[in-house]
Amino acid sequence: MNILITLIKKLLSSLICQFEEYFKRFRKKNFADRKEGTMKTYIQLFVLFLLSMQAFASEPDVLQSFVEANKKFTADVYREINKHNHGNVLICPLSAEIILGLVRFGAKGNTAKELALHLHNNDNDTKKMFVELNKNLNANDKYILSNANNVFLDNKYVIRDEFKSIAYDDFNAGVQNVDFSKIQETVEYINLWVENKTQQKIKKLLSSEQLSSNTAAVLVNSLYFHGNWVNQFDKHGTFKNTFYINEQLSAETDMMSTKTDFNYYESNELNAQFLEMPFEGDDVTMTIVLPKTRFGLNNLENQIFEVLLPLNYKNVEVEVVIPKFKIESNINFKPVLQSMGVKDAFTNKADFSGISTSTPPLLIDQIIQKTFLEINEKGATAAASTAIMFSALSLPQHRFHANHPFLYYIKHKTGGIMFIGKFVAPTN
């Protein structure tokens, strides 16, 4: 794709030069003023059209850069969190990228270099990437997508106007002062802000124990998504079945079932099945990655970047059985980023003079993310289809029975991964 866009740009530039030369030759022949004026108008309009085409062709470059950076960042974050979490996991890398991308514009020197390195982007692309992303990252009337990002700074810091402008105009994020000496009041204020931004779905993001009177800055990112399946599950097809947690443990849980056409892929290299399930609105999909062996999740996690690469799906009939589940997660990204190599931002070496030049110098105290995800049959209207779905005489060629630990991710139409996680055990 990048090669094709480059060739198009070269062709357009060549055409502009040829038409300008063509126009010069016509002028030498002393065409009438009226005709000359007409020809000049045509050529000017044509050049304008070509320049517009060049500008349009650059947008896929920017979004493609974001998609590649998003995959790398997602894989890095998942690896770090997975080292210390052996239960159910839910991460929103996209929300973290947005707010870290914003903070990077307030960082200078080595602080900025470390953030750039581990966000996997460069100075030329970063602002364009997030501007294009925010243009595309919008909910429609088919699903709910509530994204809340904010930087809270103590009152003693004067926020630079340039940083405020970048936050509001380019990142759709807020930057504001609060009084961290009044801990309980500030905690309640931030929590109320998050509730309002997420339609009351995410509550009590912070506790007073997480802050102190020395807190200088808190970055908050919350994202809530809810959507209905295109291929909805019949509630009458939900049944109790065994979910195998590990070699010693299993549990009974509600399993949803259906049989219809899905995007499906089997990978021999990863020894896994991939099932892509679209949500209404055509913007968001959920992919479940199921190890072919019952306890093969660790092998998949060791190849997490490869799991996220594009696939040549086939749209085929699949018999699907997956658990209903709800996951809420609280993550402090500070130790995660420190393990990845972002060091200076959290120490006295931090340089955030692009945010504020007040003293004492600013450093990041907390980066907190709370996420929520619920998977169920919501919106299903079909009935009495269970016998048909599991008819012994019409078994589908492909069976996707997620009765053991699996990975999943929810992806936006831009290619950005909004959520990633693993389901290893029912919580009911």
C-alpha positions as CSV (number, residue, x, y, z in Angstrom):
1,M,0.0,0.0,0.0
2,N,2.8,2.5,0.9
3,I,4.6,1.7,-2.3
4,L,1.5,2.3,-4.3
5,I,0.8,5.6,-2.7
6,T,4.4,6.7,-3.3
7,L,4.1,5.8,-7.0
8,I,0.8,7.8,-7.2
9,K,2.5,10.8,-5.7
10,K,5.3,10.6,-8.2
11,L,2.9,10.3,-11.1
12,L,0.8,13.3,-10.0
13,S,4.0,15.4,-9.6
14,S,5.1,14.4,-13.1
15,L,1.7,15.3,-14.6
16,I,1.7,18.7,-13.0
17,C,5.1,19.4,-14.6
18,Q,4.0,18.2,-18.0
19,F,0.8,20.3,-18.0
20,E,2.8,23.4,-16.9
21,E,5.2,22.9,-19.8
22,Y,2.3,22.3,-22.2
23,F,0.7,25.6,-21.1
24,K,4.0,27.5,-21.7
25,R,4.1,26.2,-25.3
26,F,0.6,27.5,-25.9
27,R,1.5,30.9,-24.6
28,K,4.4,31.2,-27.0
29,K,1.9,30.8,-29.9
30,N,0.2,34.1,-28.9
31,F,-3.2,32.7,-28.3
32,A,-6.0,35.2,-27.9
33,D,-6.3,36.6,-24.4
34,R,-9.7,35.0,-23.9
35,K,-8.5,31.6,-24.9
36,E,-5.3,32.0,-22.9
37,G,-7.3,32.9,-19.9
38,T,-9.6,29.9,-20.3
39,M,-6.7,27.5,-20.7
40,K,-4.9,29.0,-17.6
41,T,-8.1,28.5,-15.6
42,Y,-8.4,24.9,-16.6
43,I,-4.8,24.2,-15.8
44,Q,-5.0,25.9,-12.4
45,L,-8.0,23.9,-11.6
46,F,-6.4,20.7,-12.7
47,V,-3.3,21.4,-10.6
48,L,-5.5,22.1,-7.6
49,F,-7.2,18.8,-8.2
50,L,-3.9,17.0,-8.3
51,L,-2.7,18.7,-5.1
52,S,-5.9,17.7,-3.4
53,M,-5.3,14.1,-4.5
54,Q,-1.8,14.2,-3.1
55,A,-3.2,15.4,0.3
56,F,-5.8,12.7,0.3
57,A,-3.3,10.0,-0.5
58,S,-1.2,11.0,2.5
59,E,-4.0,10.1,5.0
60,P,-3.7,6.3,4.6
61,D,0.1,6.7,5.3
62,V,-0.7,8.3,8.6
63,L,-3.3,5.8,9.7
64,Q,-1.1,2.9,8.6
65,S,1.7,4.3,10.8
66,F,-0.7,4.4,13.7
67,V,-1.9,0.8,13.1
68,E,1.7,-0.5,13.1
69,A,2.6,1.5,16.2
70,N,-0.6,0.4,17.9
71,K,0.2,-3.3,17.4
72,K,3.7,-3.0,18.7
73,F,2.6,-1.0,21.8
74,T,-0.3,-3.4,22.4
75,A,2.1,-6.4,22.3
76,D,4.6,-4.7,24.6
77,V,2.0,-3.7,27.2
78,Y,0.3,-7.1,27.1
79,R,3.7,-8.9,27.7
80,E,4.5,-6.7,30.7
81,I,1.0,-7.0,32.3
82,N,0.9,-10.8,31.6
83,K,4.1,-11.3,33.6
84,H,2.3,-10.5,36.9
85,N,-1.3,-11.4,36.1
86,H,-2.4,-15.0,35.6
87,G,-6.2,-14.4,35.8
88,N,-8.6,-12.6,33.5
89,V,-7.1,-9.6,31.8
90,L,-8.6,-6.5,30.1
91,I,-6.4,-3.7,28.7
92,C,-7.2,-0.7,26.6
93,P,-4.0,0.1,24.8
94,L,-5.7,2.7,22.5
95,S,-6.8,4.9,25.4
96,A,-3.3,4.7,27.0
97,E,-1.7,5.6,23.6
98,I,-3.9,8.7,23.2
99,I,-3.0,10.2,26.6
100,L,0.6,9.2,26.4
101,G,0.8,10.7,22.9
102,L,-0.6,14.0,24.3
103,V,1.9,14.0,27.2
104,R,4.7,13.4,24.8
105,F,4.0,16.8,23.3
106,G,4.7,18.4,26.7
107,A,7.9,16.4,27.1
108,K,11.4,17.5,26.2
109,G,14.9,16.0,25.9
110,N,15.3,12.4,27.0
111,T,11.9,12.2,28.5
112,A,10.4,12.8,25.0
113,K,12.8,10.4,23.4
114,E,11.8,7.5,25.8
115,L,8.1,8.1,25.2
116,A,8.6,8.3,21.4
117,L,10.6,5.1,21.4
118,H,8.1,3.1,23.3
119,L,5.0,4.5,21.6
120,H,6.7,3.4,18.4
121,N,6.2,6.7,16.4
122,N,8.3,9.7,15.4
123,D,7.9,13.5,15.7
124,N,6.7,13.9,12.1
125,D,3.8,11.5,12.4
126,T,2.6,11.8,16.0
127,K,0.3,14.7,15.8
128,K,-1.1,13.8,12.4
129,M,-1.7,10.2,13.6
130,F,-3.8,11.2,16.6
131,V,-5.7,13.9,14.7
132,E,-6.7,11.3,12.1
133,L,-7.5,8.8,14.8
134,N,-9.8,11.2,16.7
135,K,-11.6,12.0,13.4
136,N,-12.3,8.3,12.9
137,L,-12.9,7.2,16.5
138,N,-16.5,8.2,16.8
139,A,-19.5,6.3,18.0
140,N,-22.6,5.9,15.9
141,D,-26.2,5.1,16.7
142,K,-25.5,1.4,16.6
143,Y,-23.1,1.2,19.5
144,I,-21.7,3.1,22.5
145,L,-18.1,4.3,22.6
146,S,-17.3,6.6,25.5
147,N,-13.7,7.7,25.6
148,A,-12.4,10.0,28.5
149,N,-8.9,11.3,28.7
150,N,-7.7,14.1,31.0
151,V,-4.6,15.4,32.7
152,F,-5.0,16.8,36.2
153,L,-2.3,19.1,37.5
154,D,-1.8,20.6,41.0
155,N,-2.9,24.2,41.3
156,K,0.7,25.4,41.7
157,Y,1.4,24.6,38.1
158,V,0.6,27.1,35.3
159,I,-0.4,25.1,32.2
160,R,1.2,26.5,29.0
161,D,-1.4,27.7,26.4
162,E,0.3,25.8,23.6
163,F,-0.1,22.5,25.4
164,K,-3.8,23.3,26.2
165,S,-4.4,24.0,22.6
166,I,-2.8,20.7,21.4
167,A,-4.8,18.8,24.0
168,Y,-8.2,20.3,23.1
169,D,-7.8,20.7,19.3
170,D,-5.7,17.6,18.3
171,F,-6.3,15.0,21.0
172,N,-9.9,15.8,22.2
173,A,-8.5,15.7,25.8
174,G,-8.8,18.0,28.7
175,V,-6.0,19.6,30.9
176,Q,-7.0,21.3,34.2
177,N,-5.7,22.3,37.6
178,V,-6.9,20.7,40.8
179,D,-5.9,21.0,44.5
180,F,-4.1,17.8,45.5
181,S,-3.7,19.0,49.1
182,K,-7.5,18.3,49.5
183,I,-7.2,14.6,48.7
184,Q,-10.7,13.4,49.3
185,E,-12.3,16.3,47.5
186,T,-10.1,15.9,44.5
187,V,-10.6,12.2,44.3
188,E,-14.4,12.7,44.3
189,Y,-14.1,15.4,41.6
190,I,-12.0,13.2,39.3
191,N,-14.3,10.2,39.9
192,L,-17.3,12.3,39.1
193,W,-15.6,13.6,35.9
194,V,-15.0,10.0,34.8
195,E,-18.6,8.9,35.6
196,N,-20.0,11.7,33.5
197,K,-17.6,11.0,30.6
198,T,-18.5,7.2,30.6
199,Q,-22.3,7.5,31.0
200,Q,-22.0,6.3,34.7
201,K,-20.5,3.0,33.6
202,I,-17.1,3.5,35.3
203,K,-17.3,4.6,38.9
204,K,-14.7,5.2,41.7
205,L,-11.7,5.2,39.4
206,L,-9.5,6.5,42.2
207,S,-9.3,6.0,45.9
208,S,-7.8,8.5,48.4
209,E,-5.0,6.0,49.2
210,Q,-3.6,6.3,45.7
211,L,-2.9,10.0,46.1
212,S,-1.0,12.2,48.5
213,S,-0.4,15.9,49.2
214,N,2.8,15.6,47.2
215,T,0.9,14.4,44.1
216,A,1.7,16.8,41.2
217,A,-0.1,15.1,38.3
218,V,-2.5,12.3,37.5
219,L,-3.3,11.1,34.0
220,V,-6.7,9.4,33.7
221,N,-8.0,7.5,30.7
222,S,-11.3,5.6,30.7
223,L,-13.0,3.9,27.8
224,Y,-16.4,2.2,27.7
225,F,-17.7,0.2,24.8
226,H,-21.0,-1.6,24.3
227,G,-22.4,-3.0,21.1
228,N,-24.8,-5.5,19.7
229,W,-23.6,-8.4,17.6
230,V,-24.5,-8.4,13.9
231,N,-25.1,-12.2,14.3
232,Q,-26.9,-12.2,17.6
233,F,-27.1,-15.1,20.0
234,D,-30.4,-16.7,20.9
235,K,-30.9,-16.6,24.7
236,H,-32.7,-20.0,24.4
237,G,-29.4,-21.4,23.1
238,T,-27.5,-20.4,26.2
239,F,-26.7,-23.4,28.4
240,K,-24.6,-24.5,31.3
241,N,-21.4,-26.2,30.3
242,T,-17.9,-27.0,31.7
243,F,-15.1,-24.4,31.2
244,Y,-11.6,-26.0,31.7
245,I,-9.5,-23.5,33.6
246,N,-6.4,-25.7,33.9
247,E,-5.5,-29.3,34.3
248,Q,-6.8,-29.4,37.9
249,L,-9.7,-27.0,37.8
250,S,-12.9,-26.6,35.8
251,A,-16.2,-24.7,36.4
252,E,-19.7,-24.6,35.2
253,T,-20.7,-21.4,33.4
254,D,-23.2,-20.0,30.9
255,M,-22.2,-20.7,27.3
256,M,-23.8,-18.8,24.4
257,S,-24.2,-20.7,21.2
258,T,-25.1,-20.1,17.5
259,K,-24.4,-21.4,14.1
260,T,-24.0,-19.0,11.2
261,D,-21.5,-17.4,8.9
262,F,-18.4,-15.7,10.5
263,N,-15.0,-14.7,9.4
264,Y,-12.9,-17.7,10.4
265,Y,-9.2,-18.7,10.2
266,E,-7.1,-21.6,11.3
267,S,-3.4,-21.0,11.9
268,N,-1.1,-24.0,11.9
269,E,1.9,-21.8,12.8
270,L,0.1,-20.5,16.0
271,N,-1.9,-23.7,16.5
272,A,-5.0,-21.7,17.0
273,Q,-8.5,-20.8,15.6
274,F,-9.5,-17.2,14.9
275,L,-13.1,-16.1,15.0
276,E,-14.0,-12.5,14.0
277,M,-17.4,-11.4,15.2
278,P,-18.7,-8.0,14.0
279,F,-20.7,-5.5,16.1
280,E,-23.6,-3.5,14.5
281,G,-22.4,-0.3,12.9
282,D,-19.6,-2.0,10.8
283,D,-16.9,-0.1,12.7
284,V,-15.9,-2.6,15.5
285,T,-15.1,-6.3,15.6
286,M,-14.2,-8.7,18.3
287,T,-11.7,-11.5,17.6
288,I,-11.4,-14.6,19.8
289,V,-8.2,-16.5,19.4
290,L,-8.6,-20.1,20.7
291,P,-5.7,-22.5,21.2
292,K,-6.3,-25.8,19.5
293,T,-4.9,-27.6,22.5
294,R,-6.9,-27.1,25.8
295,F,-4.1,-25.5,27.7
296,G,-2.1,-23.9,24.9
297,L,-2.6,-20.3,25.9
298,N,1.0,-19.7,27.1
299,N,2.3,-20.6,23.6
300,L,-0.1,-18.0,22.1
301,E,0.9,-15.3,24.6
302,N,4.6,-15.9,23.8
303,Q,3.8,-14.9,20.2
304,I,1.4,-12.1,21.0
305,F,2.6,-9.8,18.2
306,E,2.1,-12.5,15.6
307,V,-1.4,-13.0,17.0
308,L,-2.3,-9.4,16.1
309,L,-1.1,-9.5,12.5
310,P,-3.8,-9.3,9.6
311,L,-5.3,-12.6,8.5
312,N,-6.9,-13.9,5.3
313,Y,-10.2,-14.8,6.8
314,K,-12.8,-16.9,5.0
315,N,-16.5,-16.2,5.6
316,V,-17.9,-19.7,6.4
317,E,-20.5,-21.3,8.5
318,V,-19.2,-21.9,12.1
319,E,-20.8,-23.6,15.1
320,V,-19.8,-21.2,17.9
321,V,-19.9,-21.8,21.6
322,I,-18.4,-19.0,23.8
323,P,-18.9,-18.1,27.5
324,K,-20.8,-15.1,28.7
325,F,-18.5,-12.9,30.7
326,K,-18.0,-9.5,32.3
327,I,-14.6,-8.1,33.1
328,E,-13.6,-4.9,35.0
329,S,-10.0,-4.0,35.3
330,N,-7.9,-1.4,37.1
331,I,-4.3,-1.0,35.8
332,N,-1.6,1.3,37.0
333,F,0.5,1.8,33.9
334,K,3.4,3.3,35.8
335,P,5.2,0.0,36.6
336,V,4.3,-1.3,33.1
337,L,5.9,1.6,31.3
338,Q,8.9,1.5,33.6
339,S,9.5,-2.1,32.8
340,M,9.2,-1.3,29.1
341,G,11.9,1.4,29.4
342,V,10.1,4.6,30.1
343,K,12.1,5.8,33.1
344,D,12.7,9.5,33.2
345,A,9.0,10.5,33.2
346,F,8.6,9.1,36.7
347,T,11.8,10.5,38.3
348,N,13.5,13.8,39.0
349,K,15.0,13.6,35.6
350,A,11.6,14.2,34.0
351,D,11.4,17.2,31.6
352,F,7.8,18.3,31.1
353,S,8.5,21.9,30.5
354,G,6.3,21.8,27.5
355,I,3.3,21.4,29.9
356,S,4.4,23.8,32.6
357,T,7.6,25.7,33.6
358,S,6.4,26.2,37.2
359,T,8.5,24.8,40.0
360,P,9.2,22.3,41.3
361,P,9.6,20.5,38.0
362,L,6.8,18.2,37.0
363,L,7.0,14.4,37.0
364,I,4.2,11.8,36.5
365,D,3.0,10.2,39.7
366,Q,0.2,7.9,38.4
367,I,-1.1,6.6,35.1
368,I,-4.4,4.9,35.9
369,Q,-6.7,3.0,33.6
370,K,-10.1,1.4,34.4
371,T,-11.8,-0.7,31.8
372,F,-15.1,-2.5,31.5
373,L,-16.3,-5.1,29.1
374,E,-19.4,-7.3,29.0
375,I,-20.1,-10.0,26.5
376,N,-23.7,-11.4,26.4
377,E,-26.6,-12.1,24.0
378,K,-28.1,-8.6,24.3
379,G,-30.5,-7.9,21.5
380,A,-31.1,-11.5,20.5
381,T,-34.7,-12.1,19.2
382,A,-34.5,-15.5,17.5
383,A,-36.1,-18.5,19.2
384,A,-36.3,-22.3,19.1
385,S,-33.2,-22.7,17.1
386,T,-31.1,-24.8,19.5
387,A,-32.0,-28.1,17.9
388,I,-31.2,-26.8,14.5
389,M,-27.9,-25.4,15.5
390,F,-26.7,-28.7,16.9
391,S,-28.4,-31.1,14.6
392,A,-26.3,-34.3,14.2
393,L,-27.3,-34.4,10.6
394,S,-26.0,-31.0,9.7
395,L,-22.8,-30.5,11.6
396,P,-20.9,-27.5,10.2
397,Q,-17.4,-28.0,8.8
398,H,-16.0,-25.6,11.4
399,R,-16.6,-25.8,15.2
400,F,-15.4,-23.1,17.5
401,H,-16.0,-24.2,21.1
402,A,-14.3,-21.8,23.5
403,N,-14.4,-24.1,26.6
404,H,-10.8,-23.4,27.7
405,P,-8.7,-20.2,28.1
406,F,-8.4,-17.9,25.1
407,L,-7.2,-14.5,24.0
408,Y,-9.5,-11.8,22.6
409,Y,-9.2,-8.3,21.2
410,I,-11.7,-5.6,20.0
411,K,-10.6,-3.7,17.0
412,H,-11.8,-0.4,15.4
413,K,-12.2,0.0,11.7
414,T,-9.0,2.1,11.6
415,G,-7.1,-1.0,12.6
416,G,-6.5,0.3,16.1
417,I,-6.8,-2.3,18.9
418,M,-9.2,-0.8,21.5
419,F,-9.2,-3.7,24.0
420,I,-7.1,-6.8,24.4
421,G,-7.3,-9.5,27.1
422,K,-7.5,-13.1,28.0
423,F,-10.3,-15.1,29.6
424,V,-9.0,-17.9,31.8
425,A,-11.8,-18.5,34.3
426,P,-15.5,-17.7,34.8
427,T,-16.1,-15.2,37.6
428,N,-19.6,-16.5,38.5
